[in-house]
Amino acid sequence: MSGPLPSKTCPVCGRDFTWRRKWAKDWENVRYCSERCRRNRRLAETAGVADAPRAVPSGRKRWR
């Protein structure tokens, strides 16, 4: 192993996310931790909380 992976903070949800192989070619332009946050970026911007992390509900199960 070559050390810790680089990480960023998502501007929508405030979570930290780490480098992934699929982002290798475009890591400098990656801003959001997930597709869901990318889609919800406008909601955060219009509410004026784009710079402040939003509360993230914990303990919820994802149904697939």
All heavy atoms as an XYZ file, in Angstrom:
527
protein
N       0.838     -1.180      0.000
C       0.000      0.000      0.000
C       0.880      1.239      0.000
O       1.952      1.257      0.574
C      -0.907     -0.005      1.217
C      -1.848     -1.188      1.257
S      -3.456     -0.767      1.886
C      -4.259     -0.128      0.477
N       0.391      2.282     -0.598
C       1.207      3.472     -0.774
C       0.798      4.635      0.123
O       1.224      5.746     -0.092
C       1.163      3.899     -2.231
O      -0.156      4.243     -2.581
N      -0.039      4.425      1.098
C      -0.423      5.495      2.011
C      -1.893      5.837      1.914
O      -2.641      5.231      1.150
N      -2.314      6.835      2.674
C      -3.736      7.201      2.693
C      -4.179      7.822      1.371
O      -3.408      8.494      0.685
C      -3.828      8.214      3.830
C      -2.448      8.740      4.005
C      -1.515      7.653      3.569
N      -5.431      7.578      1.037
C      -5.997      8.129     -0.189
C      -6.430      9.571      0.047
O      -6.823      9.932      1.156
C      -7.207      7.297     -0.614
C      -6.921      5.849     -0.981
C      -8.235      5.105     -1.198
C      -6.057      5.767     -2.216
N      -6.390     10.416     -0.993
C      -6.856     11.790     -0.838
C      -8.365     11.816     -0.577
O      -9.096     10.924     -0.990
C      -6.514     12.442     -2.171
C      -6.225     11.355     -3.120
C      -5.890     10.140     -2.331
N      -8.809     12.853      0.108
C     -10.243     12.970      0.396
C     -10.699     14.409      0.200
O      -9.895     15.335      0.158
C     -10.546     12.511      1.815
O      -9.939     13.365      2.741
N     -12.009     14.559      0.072
C     -12.653     15.869     -0.077
C     -13.913     15.863      0.779
O     -14.375     14.818      1.219
C     -13.054     16.124     -1.532
C     -11.891     16.257     -2.479
C     -12.383     16.577     -3.875
C     -11.224     16.733     -4.830
N     -11.673     17.144     -6.163
N     -14.509     17.046      0.965
C     -15.768     17.171      1.692
C     -16.855     17.571      0.704
O     -16.683     18.515     -0.066
C     -15.660     18.231      2.801
O     -14.603     17.855      3.678
C     -16.952     18.337      3.586
N     -17.966     16.864      0.736
C     -19.088     17.150     -0.150
C     -19.759     18.463      0.290
O     -20.105     18.609      1.458
C     -20.089     15.996     -0.093
S     -21.543     16.252     -1.120
N     -19.961     19.417     -0.628
C     -20.575     20.691     -0.246
C     -22.069     20.591      0.056
O     -22.641     21.493      0.658
C     -20.331     21.584     -1.459
C     -20.173     20.647     -2.600
C     -19.568     19.404     -2.033
N     -22.721     19.508     -0.336
C     -24.156     19.360     -0.114
C     -24.448     18.734      1.248
O     -25.175     19.274      2.057
C     -24.810     18.534     -1.243
C     -26.282     18.296     -0.959
C     -24.640     19.248     -2.568
N     -23.833     17.576      1.513
C     -24.148     16.859      2.757
C     -23.084     17.019      3.832
O     -23.326     16.693      4.987
C     -24.368     15.372      2.472
S     -22.882     14.496      1.934
N     -21.905     17.510      3.474
C     -20.859     17.729      4.456
C     -20.052     16.495      4.826
O     -19.185     16.555      5.685
N     -20.302     15.386      4.156
C     -19.561     14.159      4.443
C     -18.202     14.183      3.752
O     -18.059     14.746      2.675
C     -20.317     12.935      3.932
C     -21.581     12.661      4.655
C     -22.227     11.424      4.079
N     -23.506     11.167      4.720
C     -24.387     10.316      4.280
N     -24.151      9.615      3.192
N     -25.518     10.136      4.914
N     -17.232     13.521      4.370
C     -15.942     13.327      3.720
C     -16.035     12.119      2.813
O     -16.666     11.125      3.152
C     -14.849     13.093      4.763
C     -14.522     14.355      5.536
O     -14.719     15.446      4.994
O     -14.073     14.225      6.691
N     -15.419     12.216      1.640
C     -15.361     11.067      0.748
C     -13.949     10.950      0.202
O     -13.241     11.941      0.049
C     -16.402     11.146     -0.374
C     -16.272     12.335     -1.298
C     -15.640     12.206     -2.520
C     -16.802     13.560     -0.955
C     -15.534     13.284     -3.381
C     -16.697     14.645     -1.808
C     -16.057     14.507     -3.025
N     -13.531      9.719     -0.051
C     -12.164      9.467     -0.478
C     -12.098      9.142     -1.958
O     -13.102      8.803     -2.584
C     -11.539      8.299      0.311
O     -12.366      7.154      0.167
C     -11.410      8.647      1.783
N     -10.888      9.239     -2.478
C     -10.603      8.971     -3.878
C     -11.054      7.568     -4.253
O     -10.920      6.635     -3.488
C      -9.095      9.106     -4.079
C      -8.616      8.879     -5.462
C      -8.452      9.829     -6.413
C      -8.183      7.649     -6.044
N      -7.957      9.265     -7.555
C      -7.779      7.906     -7.360
C      -8.106      6.333     -5.579
C      -7.302      6.935     -8.211
C      -7.640      5.349     -6.433
C      -7.240      5.656     -7.723
N     -11.620      7.448     -5.445
C     -12.022      6.148     -5.976
C     -11.400      5.976     -7.354
O     -11.176      6.953     -8.068
C     -13.546      6.064     -6.081
C     -14.199      6.091     -4.716
C     -15.681      6.254     -4.819
N     -16.318      5.069     -5.372
C     -17.615      4.965     -5.561
N     -18.410      5.959     -5.235
N     -18.130      3.870     -6.078
N     -11.143      4.760     -7.715
C     -10.466      4.484     -8.984
C     -11.233      5.067    -10.174
O     -10.629      5.568    -11.123
C     -10.285      2.989     -9.166
C      -9.530      2.662    -10.435
C      -9.205      1.223    -10.537
N      -8.131      0.942     -9.592
C      -7.655     -0.261     -9.352
N      -8.154     -1.299     -9.968
N      -6.681     -0.431     -8.486
N     -12.559      5.028    -10.140
C     -13.326      5.542    -11.278
C     -13.195      7.058    -11.437
O     -13.504      7.598    -12.482
C     -14.794      5.129    -11.175
C     -15.586      5.836    -10.102
C     -17.026      5.356    -10.150
C     -17.933      6.188     -9.280
N     -19.315      5.761     -9.406
N     -12.717      7.749    -10.380
C     -12.499      9.193    -10.453
C     -11.051      9.540    -10.761
O     -10.664     10.711    -10.746
C     -12.884      9.853     -9.135
C     -14.330      9.788     -8.802
C     -15.381      9.736     -9.656
C     -14.892      9.782     -7.494
N     -16.569      9.694     -8.968
C     -16.295      9.723     -7.628
C     -14.367      9.811     -6.216
C     -17.158      9.707     -6.549
C     -15.227      9.796     -5.132
C     -16.611      9.745     -5.301
N     -10.200      8.572    -11.035
C      -8.762      8.791    -11.185
C      -8.439      9.851    -12.241
O      -7.593     10.710    -12.016
C      -8.068      7.484    -11.533
N      -9.103      9.818    -13.369
C      -8.793     10.755    -14.452
C      -9.367     12.143    -14.213
O      -8.926     13.111    -14.828
C      -9.341     10.217    -15.777
C      -8.664      8.956    -16.237
C      -9.276      8.467    -17.525
C      -8.624      7.172    -17.961
N      -9.278      6.621    -19.147
N     -10.336     12.261    -13.333
C     -11.059     13.514    -13.174
C     -11.167     13.964    -11.717
O     -12.077     14.703    -11.365
C     -12.462     13.335    -13.781
C     -13.069     14.650    -14.197
O     -12.326     15.592    -14.513
O     -14.309     14.733    -14.191
N     -10.261     13.544    -10.843
C     -10.358     13.822     -9.410
C     -10.417     15.319     -9.113
O     -11.118     15.756     -8.200
C      -9.200     13.164     -8.664
C      -9.176     13.446     -7.205
C      -8.235     14.147     -6.525
C     -10.140     13.047     -6.211
N      -8.537     14.200     -5.181
C      -9.712     13.532     -4.971
C     -11.323     12.325     -6.267
C     -10.416     13.320     -3.790
C     -12.030     12.116     -5.088
C     -11.575     12.608     -3.877
N      -9.720     16.135     -9.885
C      -9.714     17.579     -9.641
C     -11.110     18.195     -9.819
O     -11.430     19.196     -9.189
C      -8.728     18.274    -10.576
C      -7.292     17.877    -10.329
C      -6.818     18.198     -8.919
O      -7.160     19.282     -8.408
O      -6.126     17.346     -8.324
N     -11.942     17.595    -10.662
C     -13.278     18.136    -10.931
C     -14.382     17.478    -10.111
O     -15.533     17.911    -10.192
C     -13.602     17.992    -12.420
C     -12.673     18.829    -13.261
O     -12.326     19.942    -12.908
N     -12.231     18.275    -14.369
N     -14.071     16.452     -9.355
C     -15.082     15.777     -8.531
C     -15.435     16.686     -7.360
O     -14.548     17.128     -6.626
C     -14.564     14.413     -8.025
C     -15.546     13.798     -7.047
C     -14.317     13.482     -9.184
N     -16.728     16.973     -7.196
C     -17.163     17.861     -6.116
C     -18.132     17.200     -5.146
O     -18.239     17.619     -4.000
C     -17.841     19.097     -6.714
C     -16.891     19.956     -7.513
C     -17.581     21.175     -8.076
N     -18.176     21.968     -7.029
C     -19.116     22.889     -7.232
N     -19.551     23.119     -8.440
N     -19.608     23.573     -6.241
N     -18.882     16.212     -5.624
C     -19.953     15.627     -4.828
C     -19.653     14.173     -4.500
O     -19.056     13.465     -5.294
C     -21.279     15.732     -5.576
C     -21.579     17.162     -5.980
C     -21.365     17.589     -7.275
C     -22.032     18.074     -5.047
C     -21.603     18.900     -7.642
C     -22.277     19.392     -5.403
C     -22.060     19.800     -6.684
O     -22.289     21.096     -7.036
N     -20.112     13.715     -3.343
C     -19.811     12.349     -2.897
C     -20.654     11.303     -3.613
O     -20.273     10.138     -3.669
C     -20.002     12.234     -1.393
S     -21.706     12.441     -0.839
N     -21.785     11.708     -4.171
C     -22.681     10.736     -4.793
C     -23.520     11.407     -5.863
O     -23.608     12.637     -5.949
C     -23.607     10.126     -3.738
O     -24.447     11.135     -3.194
N     -24.164     10.585     -6.645
C     -25.100     11.081     -7.649
C     -26.262     11.810     -6.974
O     -26.750     12.821     -7.473
C     -25.611      9.903     -8.486
C     -26.499     10.303     -9.629
C     -25.789     11.092    -10.711
O     -24.566     10.973    -10.837
O     -26.485     11.832    -11.439
N     -26.694     11.320     -5.850
C     -27.791     11.951     -5.109
C     -27.433     13.382     -4.703
O     -28.236     14.295     -4.859
C     -28.102     11.113     -3.873
C     -29.231     11.651     -3.055
C     -29.494     10.730     -1.896
N     -30.599     11.230     -1.105
C     -31.063     10.630     -0.040
N     -30.533      9.501      0.369
N     -32.064     11.136      0.634
N     -26.226     13.587     -4.189
C     -25.803     14.937     -3.815
C     -25.639     15.827     -5.039
O     -25.956     17.013     -4.995
C     -24.514     14.889     -3.008
S     -24.790     14.410     -1.295
N     -25.155     15.262     -6.137
C     -25.022     16.050     -7.361
C     -26.381     16.539     -7.835
O     -26.551     17.687     -8.219
C     -24.351     15.229     -8.465
C     -24.017     16.074     -9.692
C     -23.478     15.235    -10.822
N     -24.479     14.326    -11.365
C     -25.458     14.685    -12.201
N     -25.579     15.932    -12.583
N     -26.315     13.800    -12.646
N     -27.403     15.660     -7.760
C     -28.753     16.049     -8.160
C     -29.356     17.072     -7.209
O     -30.135     17.924     -7.627
C     -29.660     14.822     -8.205
C     -29.532     14.055     -9.479
C     -30.620     13.007     -9.571
N     -29.992     11.708     -9.770
C     -30.118     10.660     -8.979
N     -30.864     10.722     -7.910
N     -29.504      9.541     -9.240
N     -29.028     16.992     -5.934
C     -29.610     17.890     -4.934
C     -28.810     19.166     -4.713
O     -29.122     19.932     -3.824
C     -29.751     17.150     -3.598
C     -30.826     16.097     -3.654
O     -31.815     16.242     -4.369
N     -30.636     15.022     -2.912
N     -27.807     19.413     -5.524
C     -26.968     20.591     -5.322
C     -27.756     21.886     -5.437
O     -27.511     22.830     -4.716
C     -25.794     20.586     -6.288
C     -26.167     20.829     -7.730
C     -24.935     20.751     -8.634
N     -25.287     21.037    -10.006
C     -25.494     20.111    -10.927
N     -25.393     18.845    -10.608
N     -25.812     20.446    -12.155
N     -28.737     21.914     -6.318
C     -29.540     23.130     -6.489
C     -30.406     23.409     -5.279
O     -30.628     24.546     -4.919
C     -30.372     23.024     -7.751
C     -29.523     23.103     -8.993
C     -30.349     23.199    -10.260
N     -29.476     23.105    -11.412
C     -29.307     22.008    -12.124
N     -29.954     20.915    -11.807
N     -28.493     21.996    -13.149
N     -30.890     22.356     -4.635
C     -31.682     22.536     -3.424
C     -30.852     23.179     -2.329
O     -31.312     24.066     -1.621
C     -32.232     21.188     -2.939
C     -33.218     20.485     -3.863
C     -33.572     19.116     -3.305
C     -34.459     21.320     -4.050
N     -29.608     22.741     -2.186
C     -28.728     23.299     -1.165
C     -28.359     24.742     -1.502
O     -28.296     25.591     -0.620
C     -27.473     22.452     -1.035
N     -28.125     25.033     -2.782
C     -27.753     26.385     -3.194
C     -28.900     27.368     -2.999
O     -28.698     28.476     -2.516
C     -27.311     26.386     -4.652
C     -25.996     25.687     -4.883
C     -25.692     25.480     -6.358
O     -26.527     25.857     -7.211
O     -24.615     24.930     -6.644
N     -30.127     26.977     -3.359
C     -31.269     27.884     -3.233
C     -31.660     28.109     -1.786
O     -32.176     29.154     -1.441
C     -32.495     27.362     -4.012
O     -32.838     26.071     -3.522
C     -32.213     27.296     -5.490
N     -31.373     27.143     -0.932
C     -31.687     27.300      0.488
C     -30.626     28.119      1.206
O     -30.796     28.488      2.356
C     -31.825     25.932      1.149
N     -29.503     28.383      0.533
C     -28.448     29.175      1.129
C     -27.580     28.412      2.107
O     -26.911     29.006      2.927
N     -27.603     27.109      2.028
C     -26.812     26.305      2.956
C     -25.740     25.507      2.222
O     -25.261     24.517      2.729
C     -27.700     25.344      3.780
C     -28.608     26.115      4.685
C     -28.493     24.432      2.868
N     -25.341     25.957      1.054
C     -24.356     25.210      0.276
C     -23.016     25.138      0.995
O     -22.288     24.176      0.851
C     -24.170     25.852     -1.095
N     -22.694     26.151      1.799
C     -21.417     26.148      2.506
C     -21.495     25.448      3.851
O     -20.485     25.042      4.394
C     -20.932     27.572      2.720
C     -20.640     28.254      1.392
O     -20.248     27.534      0.453
O     -20.788     29.467      1.311
N     -22.698     25.306      4.390
C     -22.856     24.659      5.695
C     -23.358     23.235      5.501
O     -24.294     23.003      4.739
C     -23.857     25.446      6.539
N     -22.752     22.269      6.176
C     -23.226     20.884      6.056
C     -24.645     20.735      6.601
O     -25.008     21.357      7.596
C     -22.252     20.081      6.904
C     -21.161     21.000      7.278
C     -21.600     22.393      7.027
N     -25.436     19.924      5.922
C     -26.791     19.661      6.382
C     -26.783     18.475      7.318
O     -25.892     17.643      7.285
C     -27.701     19.351      5.193
C     -27.828     20.513      4.267
C     -28.831     20.309      3.186
N     -28.935     18.954      2.708
C     -29.666     18.581      1.688
N     -30.337     19.461      1.024
N     -29.724     17.331      1.316
N     -27.797     18.394      8.145
C     -27.930     17.248      9.037
C     -28.216     16.007      8.205
O     -29.043     16.033      7.303
C     -29.053     17.487     10.031
N     -27.535     14.943      8.513
C     -27.706     13.693      7.792
C     -28.372     12.693      8.730
O     -27.833     12.406      9.790
C     -26.362     13.131      7.303
C     -26.554     11.815      6.606
C     -25.684     14.129      6.403
N     -29.558     12.219      8.377
C     -30.207     11.246      9.248
C     -29.384      9.962      9.347
O     -28.850      9.493      8.360
C     -31.556     10.975      8.581
C     -31.440     11.522      7.220
C     -30.316     12.494      7.189
N     -29.275      9.462     10.537
C     -28.504      8.238     10.705
C     -29.444      7.112     11.122
O     -30.520      7.331     11.655
C     -27.428      8.431     11.756
O     -28.014      8.766     12.984
N     -28.990      5.907     10.891
C     -29.756      4.747     11.294
C     -30.816      4.310     10.312
O     -31.539      3.362     10.568
N     -30.913      4.998      9.190
C     -31.906      4.587      8.190
C     -31.348      3.478      7.335
O     -30.183      3.485      6.966
C     -32.282      5.758      7.296
C     -33.116      6.775      7.985
C     -33.622      7.764      6.977
N     -34.593      8.639      7.602
C     -35.142      9.660      6.986
N     -34.830      9.922      5.752
N     -36.018     10.389      7.605
N     -32.191      2.557      6.983
C     -31.779      1.474      6.103
C     -32.156      1.828      4.673
O     -33.171      2.462      4.420
C     -32.468      0.170      6.487
C     -32.019     -0.369      7.811
C     -32.632     -1.700      8.069
C     -32.155     -2.269      9.379
N     -32.755     -3.564      9.668
N     -31.302      1.437      3.762
C     -31.597      1.639      2.348
C     -32.270      0.392      1.813
O     -31.794     -0.709      1.980
C     -30.314      1.855      1.558
C     -29.693      3.200      1.801
C     -28.430      3.268      1.025
N     -28.608      4.219     -0.072
C     -27.678      4.481     -0.946
N     -26.543      3.857     -0.913
N     -27.872      5.357     -1.880
N     -33.382      0.594      1.169
C     -34.107     -0.523      0.543
C     -33.762     -0.539     -0.914
O     -33.818      0.462     -1.592
C     -35.608     -0.360      0.743
C     -35.970     -0.390      2.176
C     -36.223      0.672      2.988
C     -36.093     -1.533      3.001
N     -36.493      0.274      4.246
C     -36.427     -1.113      4.285
C     -35.941     -2.894      2.791
C     -36.599     -1.970      5.342
C     -36.124     -3.746      3.854
C     -36.467     -3.284      5.103
N     -33.420     -1.675     -1.405
C     -33.052     -1.790     -2.822
C     -34.055     -2.606     -3.564
O     -34.650     -3.487     -3.171
C     -31.684     -2.446     -2.946
C     -30.639     -1.528     -2.380
C     -29.281     -2.152     -2.593
N     -28.319     -1.311     -1.934
C     -27.210     -0.917     -2.481
N     -26.900     -1.292     -3.665
N     -26.385     -0.154     -1.844
